[in-house]
Structures are given as C-alpha cells and as structure tokens.
Amino acid sequence: MGTSVVPARVQVALLWNDRPLVVSLVAAFGLLAYGIFTHLPRQVVPGDSGYADYIDLRVSLCVKDRLAASERSNALLRQSVHQTEITCRLAAAEFDKSHPESRPYRY
C-alpha cells in the first residue's frame, strides 16, 4: 500500500497540457465581458429624435396635469394653454438638467 507519487516530469507535462485550456477559458471570459459591457443600452442625448420625443411627452403630461388641476380648483387666474406649455417646457428642461439619469434608453 504505497502512495503513488507523480514524477516531476509528468507534473510539468500536465501544466503544459492544461495551458491551452486555461488560455481559452480566460479568452472566452474576456470576450464575454467585452460583449456585455460594450453593448449596454445608452441614454438619449440632446439632439436625438428620441430626446425630442421624451421632452414632448413630459411637456404633454405636465400640461394635462396642470389643466386638470386648474379645472378642479376653479382657479380665477388660469393660464392659457400656450403659457402653460411654455411653463411646462421650462420645467421639463430644468428637470432634465438636474436628473439626466431619468432619460429613456435607446437600443
């Protein structure tokens, strides 16, 4: 009942035989990481058509909410729809400047 001892030459041969496997695994994981992190969706930026759609959506929701609120409160000093739209455009632009992370993603 002796223990089998692997000669030094065989251990070195095993290291050289495993090297292509280790290199291919490292390369595969490297390519996987590259593919994942370079193809992330990006947010729209000012000047894109998606950005204009995003601002228009925020403005339309703001105008709708403000008009509904002024009708509910029967405010005597109601703004015109045009004035409300200008106010909402400024509010949407300020919100976008202070919270750029809320912009939608383009794919």
N, C-alpha and C positions, 0 to 999 in steps of 0.2 A: 504494500500500500504506500506507494510513493506518490509524491505530488509531481505533476508534470510541469516542468519548467520550460518555458518557451525560450529558445536560444535568442541571443541578441540580434542575429542576422534576420530571423523571422519577424521580430518586433519592428525592425527598421523597414522590412518589406511591407508589413501591414500598414505602417504610416504612409509609405509612398503609394500604396494601393488605395488608401482612403482619401488621398488628397484631391483627386478629380471630383469625388462625391462632395467633399466639403466645399470646394470652389464652386461647383454647380449650385449647391444649396444657397450659398451666400449670394451668388449672382441672381438666382431666382428671387430671393427675398429683396434684393436691391432693386430689381426691375419691378417687383410688385409695389414696393414703397414709392418708386418713381411714378408709376402709373396712377396710384391712388392720390398722391399729393399734387401732381401737376394737372390733374383733370378735375379739380374741385370746381363747383359752380362759382361764378363770380357775380358780385352785385352789380346792378346797373349803375352807370355813372352819368353825370350831367352831360347832355348831348346825345345820348342814346334815345332811340324811339321808345324803348321800354321805360326810360326815366320820365319822358313826357307823359306817357300813359299813367304812370304811378302818380305824378303830381296832379294830373287831371282827375284821377279817381279820388285822391284826398280832397281836392277842391270841391268836387261834386258832393261828396259825403258831408263836408263841412257846411256847404250852402244849404243842403237839405235839412241838416240838423238845426241850423240857425233859423231857417224859415219856420220850421215846425215849432221851435221853442218860442219864437216871437208870436206865432198864431195862438199858442197855448196861453201865453201870458197877456194877450191882447195889448201889447205894448203900443203906446201912442206914438212913440218915436221909432217907427220901423225904418230900417234902411231899405233902399231899393235893392233889387236883385243884383244889379250891376255893382253897387257899393259893397254888398255882401260878398260877391265873388272876388272883388279886389282884396277885401279884408282876409278872406279865406286863402287866397293865393299867397299873400304875405305870411300868413300863419303857417301854411304848408312849407314855404321856403325856409322859414325860421326853424320849424320842426326838423326838416331835412338836414339843415346845417348842424343842429345840436344832437341829432340822433341818426347819423349816417348808417348805423348798423341795421336800421329798420327798412332799408331799401330792399326791394324784391331781388331775387336771383335770376340771372339769365343762364341758360344751359346751352 
